[in-house]
Amino acid sequence: MSEASDRLNWYGRRQGHKLKPGRARLVDTLLPRLRVPVPAGGGVLDPAGLFSRPLADLWFEVGFGGGEHLAEQAKAHPDIGFIGCEPFVNGVASLLHLIDEGDLDNVRLLDDDARPLLTALPEASIGRLFVLFPDPWPKRRHHRRRFVSPPNLDLMARVLKDGAELRFASDHMDYVRWTLFHAGRHPAFEWTAERPDDWRRRPADGFPTRYEAKALTGSACLYLSFRRKTRGYSS
């Protein structure tokens, strides 16, 4: 990750409305127990040490919003560990509420930029990575702030296992085209779509988000899936 890209924020504001007392309490008490510690000075994070029991795989969500998708995935896959990153405090509080309500022990989170954590994770440690409805940064001068970018695709390619899936979704057609262009050009990824429904419909094992439900009332949403190629493979 270059120094210039490291200075870019891919997210907007950090907090919206004032938190309700119950959620504020979870931020104060539950978040410190679930927060992923990012090693300083280029250290490597041991994912197995984050959880209280052995888990079969590790999945990662960048910008989980209100946490609806991440919580449902964690419920559906109790044998998989989940890490979610979201700098927006209200979204973090929402996910903490869902974790507490569902008694989920397989979720850990970081209330900050995902990139330092992606840098700290071991190579080939993630089995699936979600980037769902990220901020499209629609103005041309802000395009460099889009999370899907060559430097961040490099980070994601490094941590994804061979054959692992990168899932992207958006209702912003320019960002969809942008993602197809950049991920399609990246040597580590291949688009898996074989028919129109593969990008027109949410994956069968996916779950809706609050933003997706809002977007579907006025526009179409598209869903892209990319496979991490086997290391050393060249086409």
N, C-alpha and C positions, 0 to 999 in steps of 0.2 A: 504494500500500500504506500503510495508516494506521499511526501509531506504535503503537497498541495491537496490531494484527495482526502488526506486525513483531516484537513481543516474544514472540509465541507460538511455541513449538516444536511442529512437527507430527510430530516423531520422538521415540523413546524413548531407550534407552541408546546409548552411543557405542561400546562394546566388550564382547565376551563373553569366551570362553576365550582363553588366550594363543596367539598365532600360532605356527605351526610356523616353524622357521628359514628355510626357503625362501620362504615367503610374507612373513615379516617383512623379508627382504632385498628383495623386490619393492616393498614399501611404502617402503623407504628409497631405492631406486635408480630404479625405474620410475615410481612415482607422481609424483615431482617433474617428470619429463619429459612426463607426460600430463595433469597437473593444469591445469584451465582457470583462467586468471588473471581474477578478478573486478575490473573497474575500480573504483577508489575515487572517491568524490565525484560520483556520477552519470554517470560516463563510459560510452561505448558500446563494446561489444566487437565486433570484426570477426571473424565466424566463419571466414571464409576463411583468416585468418592462423593458425588453430589447427592446420591440416593441412599436410602436406608436398607435397600434390598437389591439383589442382582436383577438386572433387567435385560431383555433380549436385544434391544436396539435403542438408538437415540434419534429422536426427530426434533427439528428445530423450526420455529416460526419467527420470522422477522416482521415486526410491526403488527402485533396481534389485535390491535384495536381494543374492542371491549372484551375480548377473550372468549367469545362464544364458540368459535371454531376450535380453539386450542383445548378448552374444557371438554367439549364433546369428543374430540379425538382421544383425549386422555381417559375418558370413561369407556370408550369403545375398545381401547387397547391398553388394559392395565399392566400388560407385560412389557410395555415400551416406556422409556423415559422421555420426557418432553422438556425442552428449553424454549422459552418465549422471551423475546426482547420487545420492549415498548417504552419509549421515553415519556409518553403522555400519562400523567399521574392519574387522571380519571379512569383511563383504560386499565391501568395497573390495579386500581382499587376494584374495578368491576371484575377482573379475573380473580383477584384474591377472594372476593365474595363467592364466586363460583367454585373455587377450590375448597373453601371452607364449607360451603353448603353441600358439596359432593364428596367431602372427605377424601380428596384426591391426594395421594402420596407420591405420585409419579410426575409431578410438574415442578420445575424450577424456573426462575425468571430473572431477568435483568432489566431494571428500569432506566435504561440508557441506550446509547448507540450500540448496535449489534456488531460493528466491525472489529473492535478490539477483542470481543469474545470469539468471533470467527477466526481471528488471528491466533488466539491462545489455544483453541481446541486442537487435538492431534489430527494429523492427516488421516483421511479416510475413516472418520469416526461417526459420521452422520448418515442415517439410512434414508431420510426424506427431509426436504427443506421446503417450507412454504413462504411465499411472498404474495399475500392476498390483499388486493385493493390498496396498494401503496399510494402515497401522495403522488399524483401525476406531475406535479410541478409544470403546469401547462404552458407557462410563458417560456418562449424560446431561450431567454437569457438564464432561465433556471433549470434547463434540461440537465445540466451537469450535476444537479442535486438528486436526480432520479437514482433510486437504489440500484436498479438494474443498470449496470455500467460495466465496461471492461475490467476496471480494477476489482469491483465487487464480484463479478463473475469469476475472476481468478480466485478470490477468497473462497467462494462457494465450491468451486471445482476442487480446491485443495481438501476441504473437509468432507466432501461427499464420498461415500464408498463407490467402488466400481458398480455400475448398474443402478445406483440410487436415483431417486426422482427429485427434480426441482419443479414445484408447482407454482404457477403464477396465475393471478386472476385480476381483471380490471374491467371497468365500464368505460374507460377512456381509450378510444380507438387509436389515437396517436401513440399512447404509451404501449398498447398492444403491438402495434407495428414496430415501435422502437425495440421492444423486447425480442420480437421475432428476428429483427435485424441483428442485434448484438449477440443474443444467445445463439442464433443460427450461424454466426461467423466464428463463434468461439470454438476452438479445437476440441474442448473437453465435452461438449454437449451436442445432443441430437434431438430434434423435435420428434415426438412419438406419434403425432396425429396420423391416422389412416383414413378418416372419414369426417365430414363436417360436424357430426354430433360430438366428436372428440374435443372440439374447441367451443362448441355452442352450448354444451350441457356441463354442469358441474359434475366432477367424477362421482361415480356411484358410491364410493366410500368417503365422500367429502361431506361437509356440514356447512349450513349457511351462516353468514355473519350478519350483524345488524346493518352494516353498510351495504352489503349485497342486497338485502331485502329492500332497503330504501332505493338503491340504484335501479332495481328491476321494475319499480313502479313507473320509471320514465325512460329507461334506455336498456339496451341489451348488455349483458355481461359475457365476456369471453374468458375461456379457461385454457391455459397453455401448460403442457407437460413436456419436460425435457429429461432425457436420460443421461446420466453421467457415463461417458464412454470408459471402457477398460483402459487403465493406464498403460501407456506404451502403444495404444492402438492408433493407427493413422489410416485415413480414408483416401 
